[in-house]
Amino acid sequence: MYLLKTYVTTFIVFFIIDIIWLAFISKNLYQEKVGHLMKVDVNWVVAGLFYLLFIAGLIFFVINPALARDSWKYALLVGGFFGIITYATYDMTNLATLKDWPILITVIDIIWGTILCGLTSMITFFAMSHFGGAKE
């Protein structure tokens, strides 16, 4: 049950932060810079599967170790590092392989991934430390 609470908490935190970024802060930027590459009809099943897997990775590689160490600093820093690695994988691959992929989007996305994963990990750490109950 504890793992399910951790997963749901992480998912909610990640989704809220990311939707603020995607829907309100960066929407016009992405449309302007890579709109010509974007599909009109998003494949929500694939997008959902990505989010489910990504959250599992964040929990496995960052949040659970941070909780075991009882360290919000670990959650923040290693979460940020996880964000750099994962977002750089996507964006630098696009930069290397796609025609017209803007370097500005690569830089912004990597910075965003660092912030998103660091904040998500730290907030989830605090939520689980204070409200998560005992590990079963």
VMD Tcl script that builds the backbone (N, CA, C; Angstrom):
set m [mol new atoms 408]
animate dup $m
set s [atomselect $m all]
$s set {name element resname resid chain x y z} {
  {N N MET 1 A 0.817 -1.191 0.000}
  {CA C MET 1 A 0.000 0.000 0.000}
  {C C MET 1 A 0.871 1.269 0.000}
  {N N TYR 2 A 1.994 1.223 0.709}
  {CA C TYR 2 A 2.899 2.369 0.783}
  {C C TYR 2 A 3.432 2.714 -0.606}
  {N N LEU 3 A 3.801 1.699 -1.377}
  {CA C LEU 3 A 4.310 1.931 -2.731}
  {C C LEU 3 A 3.232 2.572 -3.605}
  {N N LEU 4 A 2.003 2.124 -3.464}
  {CA C LEU 4 A 0.906 2.716 -4.224}
  {C C LEU 4 A 0.691 4.173 -3.822}
  {N N LYS 5 A 0.768 4.475 -2.526}
  {CA C LYS 5 A 0.648 5.863 -2.061}
  {C C LYS 5 A 1.776 6.718 -2.640}
  {N N THR 6 A 2.973 6.179 -2.634}
  {CA C THR 6 A 4.117 6.902 -3.186}
  {C C THR 6 A 3.913 7.162 -4.675}
  {N N TYR 7 A 3.449 6.147 -5.380}
  {CA C TYR 7 A 3.236 6.281 -6.820}
  {C C TYR 7 A 2.171 7.335 -7.123}
  {N N VAL 8 A 1.039 7.241 -6.461}
  {CA C VAL 8 A -0.061 8.184 -6.703}
  {C C VAL 8 A 0.368 9.602 -6.335}
  {N N THR 9 A 1.054 9.751 -5.211}
  {CA C THR 9 A 1.523 11.072 -4.792}
  {C C THR 9 A 2.480 11.652 -5.817}
  {N N THR 10 A 3.448 10.856 -6.247}
  {CA C THR 10 A 4.427 11.315 -7.231}
  {C C THR 10 A 3.738 11.698 -8.538}
  {N N PHE 11 A 2.818 10.867 -8.971}
  {CA C PHE 11 A 2.102 11.122 -10.217}
  {C C PHE 11 A 1.346 12.449 -10.157}
  {N N ILE 12 A 0.642 12.667 -9.068}
  {CA C ILE 12 A -0.144 13.903 -8.914}
  {C C ILE 12 A 0.772 15.125 -8.891}
  {N N VAL 13 A 1.834 15.058 -8.103}
  {CA C VAL 13 A 2.770 16.189 -8.003}
  {C C VAL 13 A 3.389 16.477 -9.368}
  {N N PHE 14 A 3.892 15.456 -10.030}
  {CA C PHE 14 A 4.519 15.606 -11.342}
  {C C PHE 14 A 3.532 16.200 -12.336}
  {N N PHE 15 A 2.328 15.651 -12.371}
  {CA C PHE 15 A 1.328 16.084 -13.335}
  {C C PHE 15 A 0.936 17.548 -13.119}
  {N N ILE 16 A 0.724 17.946 -11.878}
  {CA C ILE 16 A 0.335 19.334 -11.597}
  {C C ILE 16 A 1.432 20.304 -12.031}
  {N N ILE 17 A 2.668 20.007 -11.658}
  {CA C ILE 17 A 3.772 20.903 -12.024}
  {C C ILE 17 A 3.952 20.933 -13.542}
  {N N ASP 18 A 3.915 19.768 -14.174}
  {CA C ASP 18 A 4.143 19.704 -15.616}
  {C C ASP 18 A 3.001 20.360 -16.393}
  {N N ILE 19 A 1.772 20.212 -15.942}
  {CA C ILE 19 A 0.648 20.812 -16.668}
  {C C ILE 19 A 0.687 22.332 -16.566}
  {N N ILE 20 A 1.138 22.855 -15.428}
  {CA C ILE 20 A 1.315 24.306 -15.304}
  {C C ILE 20 A 2.325 24.787 -16.347}
  {N N TRP 21 A 3.415 24.063 -16.480}
  {CA C TRP 21 A 4.443 24.408 -17.461}
  {C C TRP 21 A 3.907 24.299 -18.891}
  {N N LEU 22 A 3.308 23.161 -19.205}
  {CA C LEU 22 A 2.891 22.905 -20.582}
  {C C LEU 22 A 1.681 23.739 -21.011}
  {N N ALA 23 A 0.733 23.924 -20.124}
  {CA C ALA 23 A -0.513 24.591 -20.506}
  {C C ALA 23 A -0.460 26.108 -20.371}
  {N N PHE 24 A 0.357 26.603 -19.446}
  {CA C PHE 24 A 0.315 28.032 -19.169}
  {C C PHE 24 A 1.617 28.779 -19.469}
  {N N ILE 25 A 2.747 28.193 -19.154}
  {CA C ILE 25 A 4.010 28.917 -19.263}
  {C C ILE 25 A 4.641 28.759 -20.643}
  {N N SER 26 A 4.717 27.543 -21.137}
  {CA C SER 26 A 5.498 27.302 -22.355}
  {C C SER 26 A 4.678 26.971 -23.593}
  {N N LYS 27 A 3.387 26.973 -23.492}
  {CA C LYS 27 A 2.533 26.550 -24.608}
  {C C LYS 27 A 2.882 27.274 -25.905}
  {N N ASN 28 A 2.941 28.581 -25.882}
  {CA C ASN 28 A 3.232 29.346 -27.095}
  {C C ASN 28 A 4.650 29.119 -27.589}
  {N N LEU 29 A 5.582 28.933 -26.675}
  {CA C LEU 29 A 6.974 28.690 -27.057}
  {C C LEU 29 A 7.094 27.422 -27.897}
  {N N TYR 30 A 6.526 26.332 -27.424}
  {CA C TYR 30 A 6.611 25.071 -28.159}
  {C C TYR 30 A 5.886 25.166 -29.496}
  {N N GLN 31 A 4.738 25.816 -29.497}
  {CA C GLN 31 A 3.989 25.974 -30.747}
  {C C GLN 31 A 4.807 26.759 -31.765}
  {N N GLU 32 A 5.454 27.816 -31.294}
  {CA C GLU 32 A 6.250 28.656 -32.183}
  {C C GLU 32 A 7.485 27.934 -32.711}
  {N N LYS 33 A 8.189 27.225 -31.836}
  {CA C LYS 33 A 9.484 26.648 -32.207}
  {C C LYS 33 A 9.393 25.263 -32.848}
  {N N VAL 34 A 8.454 24.429 -32.410}
  {CA C VAL 34 A 8.366 23.068 -32.950}
  {C C VAL 34 A 6.949 22.701 -33.378}
  {N N GLY 35 A 6.094 23.692 -33.530}
  {CA C GLY 35 A 4.719 23.444 -33.945}
  {C C GLY 35 A 4.621 22.693 -35.257}
  {N N HIS 36 A 5.543 22.957 -36.158}
  {CA C HIS 36 A 5.540 22.292 -37.462}
  {C C HIS 36 A 5.853 20.794 -37.344}
  {N N LEU 37 A 6.392 20.376 -36.211}
  {CA C LEU 37 A 6.704 18.961 -35.989}
  {C C LEU 37 A 5.635 18.239 -35.168}
  {N N MET 38 A 4.725 18.989 -34.575}
  {CA C MET 38 A 3.750 18.415 -33.644}
  {C C MET 38 A 2.543 17.843 -34.376}
  {N N LYS 39 A 2.049 16.716 -33.846}
  {CA C LYS 39 A 0.841 16.096 -34.379}
  {C C LYS 39 A -0.387 16.872 -33.918}
  {N N VAL 40 A -1.386 16.871 -34.736}
  {CA C VAL 40 A -2.650 17.496 -34.366}
  {C C VAL 40 A -3.384 16.615 -33.359}
  {N N ASP 41 A -3.345 15.315 -33.594}
  {CA C ASP 41 A -4.027 14.366 -32.725}
  {C C ASP 41 A -3.002 13.604 -31.877}
  {N N VAL 42 A -2.895 13.989 -30.625}
  {CA C VAL 42 A -1.945 13.373 -29.698}
  {C C VAL 42 A -2.381 11.935 -29.418}
  {N N ASN 43 A -1.444 11.032 -29.378}
  {CA C ASN 43 A -1.733 9.648 -29.001}
  {C C ASN 43 A -1.670 9.576 -27.475}
  {N N TRP 44 A -2.808 9.737 -26.831}
  {CA C TRP 44 A -2.871 9.829 -25.367}
  {C C TRP 44 A -2.526 8.512 -24.681}
  {N N VAL 45 A -2.747 7.388 -25.355}
  {CA C VAL 45 A -2.371 6.094 -24.767}
  {C C VAL 45 A -0.855 6.020 -24.612}
  {N N VAL 46 A -0.148 6.364 -25.662}
  {CA C VAL 46 A 1.320 6.341 -25.611}
  {C C VAL 46 A 1.829 7.371 -24.605}
  {N N ALA 47 A 1.245 8.571 -24.617}
  {CA C ALA 47 A 1.648 9.604 -23.658}
  {C C ALA 47 A 1.418 9.119 -22.226}
  {N N GLY 48 A 0.282 8.492 -21.983}
  {CA C GLY 48 A -0.021 7.960 -20.652}
  {C C GLY 48 A 0.956 6.881 -20.228}
  {N N LEU 49 A 1.293 5.991 -21.153}
  {CA C LEU 49 A 2.273 4.939 -20.843}
  {C C LEU 49 A 3.632 5.536 -20.500}
  {N N PHE 50 A 4.019 6.570 -21.261}
  {CA C PHE 50 A 5.278 7.235 -20.944}
  {C C PHE 50 A 5.263 7.765 -19.517}
  {N N TYR 51 A 4.202 8.504 -19.143}
  {CA C TYR 51 A 4.117 9.073 -17.800}
  {C C TYR 51 A 4.146 7.984 -16.740}
  {N N LEU 52 A 3.440 6.892 -16.958}
  {CA C LEU 52 A 3.435 5.790 -15.980}
  {C C LEU 52 A 4.846 5.225 -15.780}
  {N N LEU 53 A 5.562 5.021 -16.875}
  {CA C LEU 53 A 6.933 4.494 -16.779}
  {C C LEU 53 A 7.895 5.510 -16.180}
  {N N PHE 54 A 7.771 6.762 -16.591}
  {CA C PHE 54 A 8.663 7.793 -16.095}
  {C C PHE 54 A 8.526 7.956 -14.581}
  {N N ILE 55 A 7.308 7.968 -14.082}
  {CA C ILE 55 A 7.065 8.088 -12.643}
  {C C ILE 55 A 7.652 6.885 -11.910}
  {N N ALA 56 A 7.500 5.689 -12.477}
  {CA C ALA 56 A 8.094 4.494 -11.861}
  {C C ALA 56 A 9.610 4.642 -11.754}
  {N N GLY 57 A 10.246 5.158 -12.800}
  {CA C GLY 57 A 11.692 5.377 -12.767}
  {C C GLY 57 A 12.090 6.409 -11.731}
  {N N LEU 58 A 11.345 7.480 -11.639}
  {CA C LEU 58 A 11.635 8.526 -10.652}
  {C C LEU 58 A 11.539 7.971 -9.229}
  {N N ILE 59 A 10.537 7.150 -8.990}
  {CA C ILE 59 A 10.380 6.547 -7.659}
  {C C ILE 59 A 11.519 5.567 -7.378}
  {N N PHE 60 A 11.801 4.697 -8.346}
  {CA C PHE 60 A 12.815 3.659 -8.146}
  {C C PHE 60 A 14.214 4.242 -7.959}
  {N N PHE 61 A 14.573 5.181 -8.828}
  {CA C PHE 61 A 15.938 5.690 -8.821}
  {C C PHE 61 A 16.168 6.874 -7.878}
  {N N VAL 62 A 15.118 7.585 -7.497}
  {CA C VAL 62 A 15.310 8.804 -6.720}
  {C C VAL 62 A 14.526 8.814 -5.411}
  {N N ILE 63 A 13.218 8.709 -5.487}
  {CA C ILE 63 A 12.373 8.957 -4.318}
  {C C ILE 63 A 12.542 7.889 -3.253}
  {N N ASN 64 A 12.481 6.615 -3.631}
  {CA C ASN 64 A 12.680 5.568 -2.612}
  {C C ASN 64 A 14.053 5.654 -1.952}
  {N N PRO 65 A 15.138 5.854 -2.717}
  {CA C PRO 65 A 16.439 6.028 -2.047}
  {C C PRO 65 A 16.478 7.264 -1.141}
  {N N ALA 66 A 15.826 8.342 -1.542}
  {CA C ALA 66 A 15.785 9.542 -0.696}
  {C C ALA 66 A 15.028 9.271 0.593}
  {N N LEU 67 A 13.920 8.550 0.501}
  {CA C LEU 67 A 13.158 8.199 1.704}
  {C C LEU 67 A 13.971 7.269 2.609}
  {N N ALA 68 A 14.686 6.325 2.011}
  {CA C ALA 68 A 15.525 5.414 2.803}
  {C C ALA 68 A 16.644 6.164 3.514}
  {N N ARG 69 A 17.162 7.214 2.889}
  {CA C ARG 69 A 18.226 8.031 3.487}
  {C C ARG 69 A 17.660 9.136 4.383}
  {N N ASP 70 A 16.343 9.311 4.337}
  {CA C ASP 70 A 15.663 10.390 5.055}
  {C C ASP 70 A 16.288 11.739 4.702}
  {N N SER 71 A 16.416 12.002 3.398}
  {CA C SER 71 A 17.111 13.198 2.937}
  {C C SER 71 A 16.352 13.898 1.821}
  {N N TRP 72 A 15.781 15.049 2.147}
  {CA C TRP 72 A 15.118 15.853 1.119}
  {C C TRP 72 A 16.139 16.435 0.150}
  {N N LYS 73 A 17.361 16.666 0.641}
  {CA C LYS 73 A 18.410 17.193 -0.234}
  {C C LYS 73 A 18.770 16.170 -1.312}
  {N N TYR 74 A 18.827 14.902 -0.917}
  {CA C TYR 74 A 19.073 13.837 -1.884}
  {C C TYR 74 A 17.950 13.819 -2.922}
  {N N ALA 75 A 16.715 13.923 -2.458}
  {CA C ALA 75 A 15.568 13.923 -3.376}
  {C C ALA 75 A 15.685 15.069 -4.373}
  {N N LEU 76 A 15.981 16.242 -3.890}
  {CA C LEU 76 A 16.081 17.416 -4.754}
  {C C LEU 76 A 17.233 17.294 -5.746}
  {N N LEU 77 A 18.424 16.981 -5.246}
  {CA C LEU 77 A 19.614 16.958 -6.111}
  {C C LEU 77 A 19.624 15.779 -7.069}
  {N N VAL 78 A 19.339 14.598 -6.575}
  {CA C VAL 78 A 19.346 13.425 -7.453}
  {C C VAL 78 A 18.131 13.456 -8.380}
  {N N GLY 79 A 17.011 13.993 -7.889}
  {CA C GLY 79 A 15.858 14.187 -8.765}
  {C C GLY 79 A 16.197 15.122 -9.905}
  {N N GLY 80 A 16.891 16.203 -9.592}
  {CA C GLY 80 A 17.329 17.125 -10.635}
  {C C GLY 80 A 18.271 16.460 -11.623}
  {N N PHE 81 A 19.184 15.651 -11.110}
  {CA C PHE 81 A 20.122 14.946 -11.984}
  {C C PHE 81 A 19.384 13.949 -12.886}
  {N N PHE 82 A 18.403 13.240 -12.325}
  {CA C PHE 82 A 17.566 12.333 -13.106}
  {C C PHE 82 A 16.877 13.118 -14.233}
  {N N GLY 83 A 16.394 14.307 -13.913}
  {CA C GLY 83 A 15.761 15.152 -14.914}
  {C C GLY 83 A 16.719 15.571 -16.015}
  {N N ILE 84 A 17.938 15.948 -15.637}
  {CA C ILE 84 A 18.939 16.314 -16.651}
  {C C ILE 84 A 19.174 15.142 -17.600}
  {N N ILE 85 A 19.420 13.984 -17.042}
  {CA C ILE 85 A 19.751 12.808 -17.856}
  {C C ILE 85 A 18.593 12.420 -18.768}
  {N N THR 86 A 17.392 12.341 -18.215}
  {CA C THR 86 A 16.256 11.873 -19.015}
  {C C THR 86 A 15.839 12.899 -20.065}
  {N N TYR 87 A 15.765 14.148 -19.699}
  {CA C TYR 87 A 15.374 15.163 -20.670}
  {C C TYR 87 A 16.471 15.397 -21.705}
  {N N ALA 88 A 17.729 15.309 -21.304}
  {CA C ALA 88 A 18.821 15.439 -22.272}
  {C C ALA 88 A 18.803 14.279 -23.256}
  {N N THR 89 A 18.444 13.098 -22.805}
  {CA C THR 89 A 18.354 11.954 -23.712}
  {C C THR 89 A 17.380 12.249 -24.843}
  {N N TYR 90 A 16.215 12.738 -24.491}
  {CA C TYR 90 A 15.194 13.062 -25.490}
  {C C TYR 90 A 15.635 14.227 -26.372}
  {N N ASP 91 A 15.975 15.330 -25.755}
  {CA C ASP 91 A 16.230 16.553 -26.511}
  {C C ASP 91 A 17.520 16.506 -27.314}
  {N N MET 92 A 18.550 15.914 -26.776}
  {CA C MET 92 A 19.808 15.850 -27.528}
  {C C MET 92 A 19.709 14.842 -28.670}
  {N N THR 93 A 18.915 13.788 -28.481}
  {CA C THR 93 A 18.656 12.864 -29.592}
  {C C THR 93 A 17.903 13.591 -30.697}
  {N N ASN 94 A 16.889 14.370 -30.304}
  {CA C ASN 94 A 16.160 15.156 -31.308}
  {C C ASN 94 A 17.081 16.143 -32.017}
  {N N LEU 95 A 17.914 16.811 -31.252}
  {CA C LEU 95 A 18.843 17.788 -31.836}
  {C C LEU 95 A 19.804 17.114 -32.819}
  {N N ALA 96 A 20.202 15.896 -32.489}
  {CA C ALA 96 A 21.149 15.175 -33.343}
  {C C ALA 96 A 20.499 14.552 -34.574}
  {N N THR 97 A 19.211 14.234 -34.500}
  {CA C THR 97 A 18.605 13.436 -35.572}
  {C C THR 97 A 17.484 14.108 -36.352}
  {N N LEU 98 A 16.888 15.152 -35.808}
  {CA C LEU 98 A 15.749 15.777 -36.480}
  {C C LEU 98 A 16.156 17.080 -37.166}
  {N N LYS 99 A 15.702 17.237 -38.360}
  {CA C LYS 99 A 15.927 18.467 -39.095}
  {C C LYS 99 A 15.080 19.566 -38.453}
  {N N ASP 100 A 15.658 20.709 -38.250}
  {CA C ASP 100 A 14.966 21.882 -37.709}
  {C C ASP 100 A 14.600 21.784 -36.222}
  {N N TRP 101 A 15.216 20.880 -35.480}
  {CA C TRP 101 A 14.965 20.853 -34.028}
  {C C TRP 101 A 15.779 21.994 -33.406}
  {N N PRO 102 A 15.133 22.938 -32.726}
  {CA C PRO 102 A 15.850 24.121 -32.229}
  {C C PRO 102 A 16.677 23.851 -30.970}
  {N N ILE 103 A 17.871 24.380 -30.966}
  {CA C ILE 103 A 18.740 24.240 -29.791}
  {C C ILE 103 A 18.117 24.939 -28.581}
  {N N LEU 104 A 17.370 26.016 -28.805}
  {CA C LEU 104 A 16.711 26.708 -27.701}
  {C C LEU 104 A 15.755 25.776 -26.954}
  {N N ILE 105 A 15.004 24.978 -27.686}
  {CA C ILE 105 A 14.080 24.026 -27.056}
  {C C ILE 105 A 14.869 22.981 -26.279}
  {N N THR 106 A 15.986 22.532 -26.821}
  {CA C THR 106 A 16.836 21.564 -26.115}
  {C C THR 106 A 17.287 22.129 -24.773}
  {N N VAL 107 A 17.790 23.333 -24.780}
  {CA C VAL 107 A 18.284 23.960 -23.539}
  {C C VAL 107 A 17.141 24.174 -22.548}
  {N N ILE 108 A 16.039 24.729 -23.022}
  {CA C ILE 108 A 14.900 24.994 -22.137}
  {C C ILE 108 A 14.345 23.689 -21.558}
  {N N ASP 109 A 14.200 22.655 -22.390}
  {CA C ASP 109 A 13.666 21.379 -21.915}
  {C C ASP 109 A 14.564 20.731 -20.869}
  {N N ILE 110 A 15.858 20.778 -21.076}
  {CA C ILE 110 A 16.772 20.160 -20.107}
  {C C ILE 110 A 16.706 20.908 -18.774}
  {N N ILE 111 A 16.646 22.219 -18.845}
  {CA C ILE 111 A 16.487 23.000 -17.604}
  {C C ILE 111 A 15.154 22.664 -16.952}
  {N N TRP 112 A 14.094 22.601 -17.764}
  {CA C TRP 112 A 12.776 22.272 -17.216}
  {C C TRP 112 A 12.769 20.877 -16.597}
  {N N GLY 113 A 13.333 19.892 -17.270}
  {CA C GLY 113 A 13.369 18.531 -16.726}
  {C C GLY 113 A 14.093 18.468 -15.392}
  {N N THR 114 A 15.157 19.255 -15.272}
  {CA C THR 114 A 15.901 19.320 -14.018}
  {C C THR 114 A 15.026 19.874 -12.899}
  {N N ILE 115 A 14.347 20.979 -13.182}
  {CA C ILE 115 A 13.475 21.606 -12.187}
  {C C ILE 115 A 12.295 20.700 -11.847}
  {N N LEU 116 A 11.629 20.179 -12.875}
  {CA C LEU 116 A 10.447 19.338 -12.678}
  {C C LEU 116 A 10.756 18.105 -11.834}
  {N N CYS 117 A 11.792 17.395 -12.175}
  {CA C CYS 117 A 12.109 16.156 -11.453}
  {C C CYS 117 A 12.653 16.432 -10.058}
  {N N GLY 118 A 13.447 17.489 -9.916}
  {CA C GLY 118 A 13.935 17.857 -8.586}
  {C C GLY 118 A 12.798 18.264 -7.661}
  {N N LEU 119 A 11.921 19.144 -8.142}
  {CA C LEU 119 A 10.777 19.578 -7.318}
  {C C LEU 119 A 9.825 18.434 -7.006}
  {N N THR 120 A 9.507 17.634 -8.023}
  {CA C THR 120 A 8.608 16.498 -7.814}
  {C C THR 120 A 9.169 15.559 -6.755}
  {N N SER 121 A 10.448 15.257 -6.845}
  {CA C SER 121 A 11.075 14.339 -5.888}
  {C C SER 121 A 11.071 14.917 -4.478}
  {N N MET 122 A 11.403 16.194 -4.365}
  {CA C MET 122 A 11.440 16.825 -3.038}
  {C C MET 122 A 10.042 16.931 -2.429}
  {N N ILE 123 A 9.073 17.370 -3.206}
  {CA C ILE 123 A 7.710 17.501 -2.684}
  {C C ILE 123 A 7.149 16.141 -2.305}
  {N N THR 124 A 7.388 15.141 -3.138}
  {CA C THR 124 A 6.929 13.790 -2.815}
  {C C THR 124 A 7.626 13.279 -1.558}
  {N N PHE 125 A 8.916 13.553 -1.431}
  {CA C PHE 125 A 9.647 13.159 -0.217}
  {C C PHE 125 A 8.964 13.734 1.023}
  {N N PHE 126 A 8.683 15.040 1.015}
  {CA C PHE 126 A 8.043 15.669 2.180}
  {C C PHE 126 A 6.646 15.102 2.416}
  {N N ALA 127 A 5.889 14.913 1.352}
  {CA C ALA 127 A 4.535 14.377 1.500}
  {C C ALA 127 A 4.560 12.972 2.100}
  {N N MET 128 A 5.439 12.127 1.613}
  {CA C MET 128 A 5.504 10.752 2.115}
  {C C MET 128 A 6.104 10.709 3.522}
  {N N SER 129 A 7.031 11.589 3.802}
  {CA C SER 129 A 7.624 11.627 5.149}
  {C C SER 129 A 6.615 12.038 6.199}
  {N N HIS 130 A 5.725 12.951 5.834}
  {CA C HIS 130 A 4.785 13.499 6.816}
  {C C HIS 130 A 3.409 12.846 6.779}
  {N N PHE 131 A 2.979 12.378 5.613}
  {CA C PHE 131 A 1.619 11.873 5.483}
  {C C PHE 131 A 1.514 10.468 4.940}
  {N N GLY 132 A 2.637 9.851 4.611}
  {CA C GLY 132 A 2.630 8.570 3.940}
  {C C GLY 132 A 2.358 7.371 4.812}
  {N N GLY 133 A 2.501 7.534 6.105}
  {CA C GLY 133 A 2.322 6.392 6.991}
  {C C GLY 133 A 3.543 5.510 6.978}
  {N N ALA 134 A 3.453 4.421 7.680}
  {CA C ALA 134 A 4.579 3.483 7.797}
  {C C ALA 134 A 4.702 2.633 6.555}
  {N N LYS 135 A 5.957 2.300 6.221}
  {CA C LYS 135 A 6.193 1.366 5.109}
  {C C LYS 135 A 5.699 -0.009 5.539}
  {N N GLU 136 A 5.077 -0.680 4.602}
  {CA C GLU 136 A 4.529 -2.010 4.934}
  {C C GLU 136 A 5.400 -3.087 4.373}
}
mol reanalyze $m
mol bondsrecalc $m
mol representation Tube
mol addrep $m
